[in-house]
Amino acid sequence: MTASWLPDPPIVQAPMAGGPSTPELAAAVSDAGGLGFLGAGYKTADAVRADIDRTRALTSRPFGVNVFMPSHDDVDPAAVAAYRDALAPEARRLGVEPGAPAARDDAYDAKIADLLADPPAVVSFTFGCPDDAVVRAFQERGTTVVVTVTTAEEARLASAADALCAQGTEAGGHRGSFTNTFDGALPLRDLLREVLAVTDQPVIAAGGLGTPDDVAGVLALGAVAAQLGTVFLRCPESGASAVHKAALADPRFTSTAMTRAFSGRPARGLVNRFLTEHSADAPAAYPDVHYVTSPLRKAAAAQGDPDVPNLWAGTAFRAAAETPAADLVGHLASRL
């Protein structure tokens, strides 16, 4: 990790695929001295490039782009079909049909080729570690490479990266593990200690952070920066849906849980009806389940129904406030 990359204050806005991570949010965080991130997940290479161009028009500061590694799940098509059938009544109520599984590589090769042609300051990877040749190619272009890890073993496998992002189980959204599993999930502070014990790489701490004290605490444990996502969701620059933003402050949503119900991969969100009713039946099939549930989630959000969409949120979701992103960066750094 180069000094020119390291944000000051050491606040990283987590990449949040699916809409929340906008160029406006990334630029506002970076302009405040932190590191803003764009989420490339679920987008075409052209759409990611448009986001990069827009962010560069808004800020001259460094920012990052997060890439999903291709899925290598050994999927049971019959299990996916059964889950799709089980969702038919829910879909009819919303006036849509469940979706069908589609490409499983998230246009990875096209995104890598485009990013290498004109890379941002930082590229991070989730759901695995890229080949060493890809890591070196970015490094040769002056780009810092970060890999998300959820265990000490994953940290060892990502030794070629410039830095690691240690993601504790408290984190909102998808668990960034190399495999589609709940196994080995650790609270952030325990994970941070284990990762720091097996690597000399700089480590960013992520998962359940929401306050200035949280940020100061993980830095005191040895992290070089704190990554936060959920607390940025209600910022005016966030692209989260109105339903999602409102749910984070709605007193009837009192807890979060890990589930495969929405995407087929472990992810943490607010406990709503869909999560409660379908978590037990969802197969380990990513992104197949994501495609199956997508029409339902979109229709429910459009109808103002918070009981069906994936309301991704970390355990510190109550700290999310309707605060401009730049002001939030300053607040989070106030105890440093």
N, C-alpha and C positions, 0 to 999 in steps of 0.2 A: 504494500500500500504506500503510495507516495504522499508526501506532505501536501502537495497541491490538491489531492483528493479529499483528505481528512476534513470533515466539516467542523466549523467553529462558530457556534457551539456544536458539540458532538451529538447532534440530533438528526436521525435519519427517518424520513417519512417512508413507511413501509409501502412497497408496491402492492396495489390492490386491484387485481384483474377483474374484468367484468363491468367496469364503469367508474368506480370511485376515483381512481388515479388519473386525473386530468392534467393536461399541460398547465392549466392555471394553478392547480394545487402544487405540482412539482416546482414550478417557477417561483411561487410565493415562498415556499419553504427554502429553496436555494437562495433566493434573494435575502432571506433573513439570516443566512449563514449556515443553515442546515444543509442536508442533502435530500433533494426531492427525487422521487422515483416515478417512472411510468411503468405500467404493467402491460407486457406484450401478450399475455395469455388471452386466448380466444380471438385474437385479431389477426388479420392478414399482414404480411410484410409491408404492403403499401400503407395500410392504416397505421402501423407502428411508425413508419417513416414520416407520415403526416403529423403524428403526435410529436415526434422529435423536432421536426421543422417548426411547429407551432411553439414548442417550449423554447427553442433557441431564439425565436422572435420575441419572447417574453422576458428572457433572462440571458445574461452573458456568463452566469455562474455555472459550475459543474452540476450535472444531474446524472441519474442512472436509469437504465432500462432493465427490467427483469424478464427473463425468458423461462418458460416451462420446458423441461426436458420431455422428450416423447414418452408416451406411456408404453410400458412393456408388460402390463398385466396379462396374466393368463385367464382370459375372460370366458365364462360359460354363457354362450348365447341364449341357452334355454332359460337361465336364471334372469338375464336381462329382459327377455320376452315376458316372463312371468311377472316381473316387477312392472313392466309397462302395462300389462293387462290389469294388474291390481290398481293402477292409477287411473283407469278409464272412468270410473264414476266421478273422481275429482276433476278430471279433464272436462267431462260433460257439464258439470256444474259451472265451470269457468267458460264454457263455450269454445273449447279448443280440443285438439287431438294431441295425445302424447307424441313426442318427437321420436325420431329413429336414430340409432347410432350412426356416426359419421367418422371422418378421418381421426386417427388416434395420435398423430404426430404433431398437431398444433402448428403445422407449417414450419417446423423447426429449421430445416435446411435453408428455406428461403429467407427466414429471419436472420439466421447466422450470416448468410452471404451478404445481405443488405447491411447489417450492422458492421461487418468487417470493412465494407466499402467506405463507410463514413461513420465511425463509431462515436458514441457518447463517451463521457469521462469514465463511467462505470457501467459494467454489465454484470448482472447477478443471475444466478441460475437456481431454480427450484425443482424438486422432484428428482434430483440426481446431480451428477457431476459430469460435465462435458469431457470429451477426450482431451488428453494433454495437448494434442496438436491444435485444437480449437483454443484452449487456454493460452498457449504460446502465441497464436496468431493475434489474439487481442492484445496481449502484453507487448508484442512487437510494435503495435500501433499506438502504444502509450495508454491503453485502456486498463483500468484496474478491474480484476476479475474477483467476484465474491460468490461463494457457494453457500447455500442454506444447508445447515446440518441439524439433525435432531438427536444424534447420539455421538459418543466419542469415536465409535468405529467409522461413522460417516465422515467425521473430521479427519481421520487418518486417510481415508480414500480421496479426500479433496486436498491433498498436500501440494498440488501444483498451483492452486489458487493463491491470489495475493492476500485474501482475507476470507474469514468465515463469518456467517451470520448464524449464531446459535439460537435456535427457535424453541423456546419452552412450550410445554403443553397448554399454557394459559393463552397462547396466541389465538386471535380471531382468524377466521378463514381457514384455508387448507393447511394441514400439517405438511411441512415441506420435506417429508422423509423420502429416502431413496426408493423405498418399497411401499406398497399400499397396505399399511398395517398400523394397528394401534400399539404394537409391541414396543417396549423400551421407552415409552413417553415419560419424560421427566419434567418436573417444575423447572423454570428457567434458572433459578440460582443454583440448583443442583447440577443441571446440565452445564452451566457456565463453568463451574469448578472442574467438572470432568473433562470438558473440551480444552480448557486452559492447561490441564495437566498433561495433555498428549500432543500439544502443538505449540510452536513459537509464532504462529501466524497471528496477526491482529484479529480480534474477535469482537463482532458487534453483537449486542445482547437484544433479544426480541422475545416478547410474549408477556402479555398482561401488564405492561407498563402504562401508567396513566398520569402520574404526578411528578412534580419536581423531585420529591424524595425518592421515587422509584428510579428516576434517571441517575441521581447521585449515588444511589445504592449499588447499581450494577457497575458503574464506573469504579466505585471503590473496590469491587470484587475483581477488577482487572479488565473489564471490557473497554474498548477504545471509543465506543459510541453506543447510544441507545436507539433502537429502532421501534417506532410506534406507528400503528395504523388506525386502530379503532378510534382513538381520540381525535383523529383528523376527519372522521366521516361526516360530522355535522358542520364542518367549516363551510362557508359559502362557496369556496373554490372546489369542494368535493363534488364528484359526479354521482354520488350515491343517490338512489331514488328517494323521493319524498316519503314513501312508506318506510324505507329503511331508516332514514334520519329520524322520523317521528317515533319509531319503535324503540330507538335507543334511549329516549327520554320518557317513554310510556311506562307508568308504574305497574301495569299489569304484566310486563315482561321483567321477571325478577332474577333470571339465571341464564347461564349458557351451558351448552353440552356439546360433546363431540358426536358427529353423525356421518354416515355415508348416504343419508336419505336423498340429498340433493344432487350429488355428483358421482357417487360411487367410490369416493376417497374420504378418509377422515378429515373433517373440518369442524371448526367450532362456530356456533351461532347461537342467537337468542332462542330459547325454547319456545317454539310456537306449535300449533296443532299439527302441521305437516311433519315436523321433526319428531314429535311425540308418537304419532300414529304409524310412521313409515320407517323409522330407524332400524327396527328389528328385521325388516324384510329386505332392505336394500343390499344388493350384492356388491362385492368388491370388484367393481368394473368401472374404471375411469379411463376416458371421459364418457363412456357409453351412457351411464346414468345421467350425466350432465346434459347430454343431448335429449334424452327421454323426458326429463323434467323441465327443460328450458321453456317450452311453450306455456306450461302451467305457471311457472314462476313469473314470466313476463305478463301474462294475462292478469294474474292476481295483483301484481304491482300496479298495472294500469287501472285496475278496478278499486284500488285503495285497500286491498285486503292483505293484512299483515300475517295471516295465519298460514299462508302457503309459500311465500318467497323465502329464499335463503337469506336470513338476516345475520350475516357474518358479524361476529363481535367477539372480542377477547374478554377476559374476566374483569378488566377495568373499564367496562363499557359505560358505567355511570359517570366517568370522568369526561366523556365526550360532551362538548358544549358548542353552541353556535358562536364560535370565535373565529375571526380571520386567522388564516394559517400562520401569518408572520407573527401575530400577537401570541399565538399558541407556542411557537418555537421559543419566543422570549420567555414565556411563562415556564415552560418545561426546563429551561436552563437557569432558572432563577436561584437555584441552590448550589450552583457550581462555583 
